Amino acid sequence: MYTDQKTNTLRSKISSKFTPRSIQTNGNNKKELPKSVPVTINKAPPLPPLPAKSKKEINVISKYFQPKKSTVVNNGQGYNVNSGKSYAQASKTSVNTSEVLKIKETFPSRNAQKIDQVNDIVNGQSKPKPRIKMTTKGPSRKQIIIPMSGDNVTSFMKSSSLHVANINRLLCNAKSDVLVDYIRSDNTGITVITNKVAQQSDMSIIDQFVKNSNNINSLQVEEPRLPKSKSYLKIIGIPYYPHANPQEKLTSNDIETILKQNHIFDNISLASKPRVIKVSPKSDMAIVWLDIWDVQSSSNAKMLINRCFNVSSYIATIRGANMNPGVPQCKNCWKWGHSTFSCRIQGAKCIKCNGPHKSKHHREFGWCCKVNAKINPLRLETKKGEPCPHSFKCSNYRGDHQANSNQCPFWRHRFNREWHQKKYTEICENRSKSICSKVNNTSLL
């Protein structure tokens, strides 16, 4: 077989590359390979077993460390995120089980939440005092309130539908997006309901139209405003007998004059008359409760809180008060617990006779002022132009007063919702008992 010299040299190179090299020795001196020395690894001794806990301790600890129910929110990435404590907060909190067990043995009837509170108080980690909620949310701002006198309200509401059409025409000419839906009235003035929140230009157009209307006294029409929230404040450190005469008490009119004279109340408008209450029956100091118009951020109330001013020789201080708007009374059905705007009855009820008509039409539609020949003695008709001489019972409490009288117990407990709920449940139960007794009597007959 013929082989080239180049191929031989290539084979020799490849074979020399993959053959292991031998250690060169000179004569009898042979070089020995190093022997492998075994290495021993010392293992750590096993930990001693933990001491077993009794069943009582295990039950107490398991009850205490039960996971709290926390809301689970989907973050939009396909997995849920727990809205409870973070891992950093959970790692910082350390609970001593021995202290918890002692508290549990001391208060065996308390649940885990109460024990947690006691443990925080013992360790000086009590929760901060809750903040005072002193501002209400307020009604919708899609309305304009125009305070005016009662005579102006009566004359303006006679042609309210025509006024709505004329106001919308003026707003369209001014290229405004605001339109008037309807107009309603109350004891303080009129309220114009709109489809959007009105701007200052829209309110000026409506104000000019109302003041230029027929049979309207413009001097008795106040500036229009948007509805606001209410903030509740109290003034402490004020004397109950500030006058020279020691028997002359502090009144709400005195408080209004004091507030007008002080510069810190320049941009503040009162939502109602101030209420003066004695601190205690034998005290000579008073607490004054104020309701002011505010925004939902409580900017006006925050500007007044902790401010001081002089009342004769005393220094009065303004504090925040918890909001308590009380139980509303409907001016349509004269029941407590809902507002006039949210009343569900289709018609109106009279405040005097509780008949299906408005109180101002009592003389025309009231049954008491008409002739009734079927009863003995005969009831004669009341002469025209004379007021109704008859007396009626309260539709809520069945007392000798009207439904909106301040002598009614419902009015005296208007800031106590629990009392109202309890009273209405008693009334419903008595009515159901009377109906059942009537049904049983008719069945026996």
WOSUL-V374080 format. One record per residue. RES is the residue in one letter. SS is DSSP state (alpha for helix, beta for strand, coil for the rest). OMEGA is omega in whole degrees, -180 to 180 (* if undefined). NEAR is the number of other ideal C-beta (glycine too) atoms within 8 Angstrom. Layout:
<<RES;SS;OMEGA;NEAR> <RES;SS;OMEGA;NEAR>>
This chain:
<<M;coil;-178;2> <Y;coil;177;3> <T;coil;180;6> <D;coil;-179;6> <Q;alpha;-180;6> <K;alpha;179;6> <T;alpha;177;8> <N;alpha;-180;9> <T;alpha;179;8> <L;alpha;178;8> <R;alpha;180;8> <S;alpha;179;8> <K;alpha;-179;8> <I;alpha;-180;8> <S;alpha;178;8> <S;alpha;-178;7> <K;alpha;-176;6> <F;alpha;176;5> <T;coil;-179;6> <P;coil;180;3> <R;coil;178;4> <S;coil;-179;4> <I;coil;-178;5> <Q;coil;179;4> <T;coil;178;7> <N;beta;176;4> <G;coil;-178;4> <N;coil;-179;3> <N;beta;180;6> <K;coil;-180;5> <K;coil;-177;6> <E;coil;177;4> <L;coil;178;4> <P;coil;-180;4> <K;coil;-180;4> <S;coil;-180;4> <V;coil;179;4> <P;coil;-179;4> <V;coil;179;4> <T;coil;179;4> <I;coil;179;4> <N;coil;179;4> <K;coil;179;4> <A;coil;-180;4> <P;coil;-180;3> <P;coil;-180;4> <L;coil;178;3> <P;coil;-179;4> <P;coil;179;4> <L;coil;179;4> <P;coil;-178;4> <A;coil;179;4> <K;coil;178;6> <S;coil;-179;6> <K;alpha;-179;5> <K;alpha;179;6> <E;alpha;-179;9> <I;alpha;180;9> <N;alpha;-179;8> <V;alpha;-178;11> <I;alpha;-180;12> <S;alpha;177;8> <K;alpha;-177;8> <Y;alpha;-175;10> <F;coil;174;7> <Q;coil;-179;7> <P;coil;179;5> <K;coil;178;5> <K;coil;179;3> <S;coil;-178;8> <T;coil;179;4> <V;beta;-175;8> <V;beta;177;7> <N;beta;-177;7> <N;coil;176;7> <G;coil;-179;4> <Q;coil;175;4> <G;coil;179;3> <Y;coil;-175;6> <N;beta;179;7> <V;beta;180;8> <N;beta;-177;6> <S;coil;178;7> <G;coil;180;5> <K;coil;175;5> <S;coil;-180;5> <Y;alpha;179;5> <A;alpha;178;6> <Q;alpha;-180;8> <A;alpha;-180;8> <S;alpha;-180;6> <K;alpha;-177;6> <T;coil;178;7> <S;coil;-177;4> <V;coil;177;7> <N;coil;-175;6> <T;alpha;-179;7> <S;alpha;178;6> <E;alpha;180;10> <V;alpha;179;14> <L;alpha;178;11> <K;alpha;179;8> <I;alpha;-180;12> <K;alpha;178;12> <E;alpha;179;6> <T;alpha;-180;6> <F;coil;-176;9> <P;coil;-177;6> <S;coil;-178;3> <R;coil;177;8> <N;coil;-174;5> <A;alpha;-179;8> <Q;alpha;179;6> <K;alpha;178;9> <I;alpha;177;14> <D;alpha;178;8> <Q;alpha;179;10> <V;alpha;-180;11> <N;alpha;178;12> <D;alpha;180;10> <I;alpha;179;9> <V;alpha;-179;8> <N;coil;179;7> <G;coil;-178;5> <Q;coil;-179;5> <S;coil;-178;7> <K;coil;179;4> <P;coil;-179;4> <K;coil;-178;3> <P;coil;-179;4> <R;coil;-179;4> <I;coil;174;7> <K;coil;-172;6> <M;coil;-177;12> <T;beta;177;12> <T;coil;180;8> <K;coil;179;4> <G;coil;-179;9> <P;coil;179;5> <S;coil;180;5> <R;coil;177;8> <K;coil;178;8> <Q;beta;-179;12> <I;beta;-179;12> <I;beta;179;11> <I;beta;177;14> <P;beta;179;7> <M;beta;-178;13> <S;coil;-178;8> <G;alpha;179;6> <D;alpha;178;8> <N;alpha;180;13> <V;alpha;-179;12> <T;alpha;-179;8> <S;alpha;-179;10> <F;alpha;-177;16> <M;alpha;179;10> <K;alpha;179;6> <S;alpha;-176;7> <S;alpha;-180;10> <S;alpha;177;6> <L;alpha;178;7> <H;alpha;179;12> <V;alpha;-180;12> <A;alpha;-180;8> <N;alpha;179;9> <I;alpha;179;13> <N;alpha;178;10> <R;alpha;178;8> <L;alpha;179;10> <L;alpha;177;13> <C;alpha;177;9> <N;alpha;177;6> <A;coil;179;9> <K;coil;178;4> <S;coil;178;10> <D;coil;-177;4> <V;coil;175;12> <L;coil;-180;10> <V;beta;177;13> <D;beta;178;7> <Y;beta;-180;7> <I;beta;176;12> <R;beta;-176;8> <S;beta;174;9> <D;coil;-175;9> <N;coil;-176;4> <T;coil;-178;5> <G;beta;180;12> <I;beta;178;13> <T;beta;-179;12> <V;beta;-179;12> <I;beta;-177;10> <T;beta;179;14> <N;coil;179;6> <K;coil;177;8> <V;coil;-176;8> <A;coil;175;10> <Q;coil;-178;8> <Q;alpha;178;5> <S;alpha;178;8> <D;alpha;-180;13> <M;alpha;178;13> <S;alpha;177;8> <I;alpha;-179;13> <I;alpha;180;15> <D;alpha;178;12> <Q;alpha;180;8> <F;alpha;-178;12> <V;alpha;-178;14> <K;alpha;-180;9> <N;coil;180;7> <S;coil;-179;9> <N;coil;177;4> <N;coil;179;5> <I;coil;175;13> <N;coil;-175;8> <S;alpha;179;7> <L;alpha;-180;4> <Q;alpha;177;8> <V;beta;-180;14> <E;coil;-179;7> <E;coil;179;4> <P;coil;180;11> <R;beta;175;8> <L;beta;179;10> <P;coil;-179;9> <K;coil;174;9> <S;beta;178;11> <K;beta;172;14> <S;beta;-175;15> <Y;beta;-179;14> <L;beta;175;16> <K;beta;179;12> <I;beta;180;13> <I;beta;180;9> <G;beta;-179;8> <I;beta;-176;14> <P;beta;178;11> <Y;coil;177;13> <Y;coil;-175;10> <P;coil;-174;10> <H;coil;180;5> <A;coil;176;3> <N;coil;-176;5> <P;coil;180;4> <Q;coil;-180;5> <E;coil;-174;7> <K;coil;176;7> <L;coil;-179;12> <T;coil;179;7> <S;alpha;176;9> <N;alpha;176;6> <D;alpha;180;9> <I;alpha;180;13> <E;alpha;178;11> <T;alpha;178;8> <I;alpha;-180;9> <L;alpha;179;11> <K;alpha;-180;7> <Q;alpha;-177;5> <N;coil;-175;8> <H;alpha;-178;4> <I;alpha;179;8> <F;alpha;-176;9> <D;coil;-176;5> <N;coil;-178;4> <I;coil;176;11> <S;coil;-179;5> <L;beta;177;12> <A;coil;178;7> <S;coil;180;5> <K;coil;177;6> <P;coil;-179;12> <R;beta;-178;7> <V;beta;-180;13> <I;beta;178;8> <K;beta;-178;10> <V;coil;177;8> <S;coil;-177;5> <P;coil;-177;4> <K;coil;-178;3> <S;coil;176;8> <D;coil;179;5> <M;beta;-176;11> <A;beta;172;11> <I;beta;-180;12> <V;beta;-180;13> <W;beta;-177;11> <L;beta;171;10> <D;beta;-177;10> <I;beta;174;14> <W;beta;-173;11> <D;beta;172;13> <V;coil;-175;8> <Q;coil;178;8> <S;coil;177;4> <S;coil;-177;11> <S;alpha;180;8> <N;alpha;-180;13> <A;alpha;179;14> <K;alpha;179;7> <M;alpha;-177;7> <L;alpha;-173;12> <I;coil;179;10> <N;coil;173;6> <R;coil;-178;9> <C;beta;176;7> <F;beta;-175;8> <N;beta;169;7> <V;beta;-170;10> <S;coil;-179;6> <S;coil;-178;3> <Y;beta;175;10> <I;beta;-179;8> <A;beta;-178;12> <T;beta;-180;10> <I;beta;179;11> <R;beta;174;10> <G;beta;-179;9> <A;coil;177;11> <N;coil;-178;7> <M;coil;178;11> <N;coil;-177;7> <P;coil;177;6> <G;coil;-180;6> <V;coil;-179;10> <P;coil;175;9> <Q;beta;-179;12> <C;coil;177;13> <K;coil;179;7> <N;coil;178;9> <C;coil;177;8> <W;coil;173;13> <K;coil;179;9> <W;beta;175;11> <G;coil;177;8> <H;coil;-178;7> <S;coil;-180;7> <T;coil;-176;8> <F;coil;-178;5> <S;coil;179;6> <C;coil;-173;10> <R;coil;179;3> <I;coil;-173;8> <Q;coil;180;2> <G;coil;178;6> <A;coil;179;9> <K;coil;-179;13> <C;coil;-179;15> <I;coil;-178;9> <K;coil;-174;11> <C;coil;-179;10> <N;coil;178;9> <G;coil;-177;10> <P;coil;178;6> <H;coil;179;12> <K;coil;-176;7> <S;alpha;-179;7> <K;alpha;178;4> <H;alpha;-177;9> <H;alpha;-179;15> <R;alpha;-178;9> <E;alpha;-173;6> <F;alpha;-178;7> <G;coil;-179;14> <W;alpha;-174;7> <C;alpha;-177;10> <C;alpha;179;10> <K;coil;-179;8> <V;coil;176;7> <N;beta;-178;8> <A;coil;-177;5> <K;coil;-177;3> <I;coil;179;7> <N;coil;7;3> <P;coil;-177;4> <L;coil;177;8> <R;beta;-178;8> <L;coil;180;5> <E;coil;177;6> <T;coil;-179;10> <K;coil;-180;5> <K;coil;-180;5> <G;coil;179;3> <E;coil;178;6> <P;coil;-179;4> <C;coil;-177;10> <P;coil;-173;5> <H;coil;178;8> <S;coil;-175;3> <F;coil;176;9> <K;coil;176;6> <C;coil;-179;13> <S;coil;-180;9> <N;coil;-174;10> <Y;coil;-178;7> <R;coil;177;6> <G;coil;-179;9> <D;coil;179;5> <H;coil;178;7> <Q;coil;-175;9> <A;coil;-180;10> <N;coil;-178;8> <S;coil;177;9> <N;coil;174;5> <Q;coil;-179;6> <C;coil;177;15> <P;alpha;177;8> <F;alpha;179;12> <W;alpha;180;11> <R;alpha;179;7> <H;coil;-176;10> <R;coil;177;10> <F;coil;-178;6> <N;coil;-178;8> <R;alpha;-180;6> <E;alpha;178;6> <W;alpha;180;8> <H;alpha;180;13> <Q;alpha;180;8> <K;alpha;-177;8> <K;alpha;-180;11> <Y;alpha;176;10> <T;alpha;176;8> <E;alpha;180;8> <I;alpha;179;8> <C;alpha;179;8> <E;alpha;179;8> <N;alpha;178;8> <R;alpha;179;8> <S;alpha;178;8> <K;alpha;180;8> <S;alpha;178;8> <I;alpha;179;8> <C;alpha;179;8> <S;alpha;178;8> <K;alpha;179;8> <V;alpha;180;8> <N;alpha;179;8> <N;alpha;179;8> <T;alpha;179;7> <S;alpha;178;6> <L;alpha;178;5> <L;coil;*;4>>
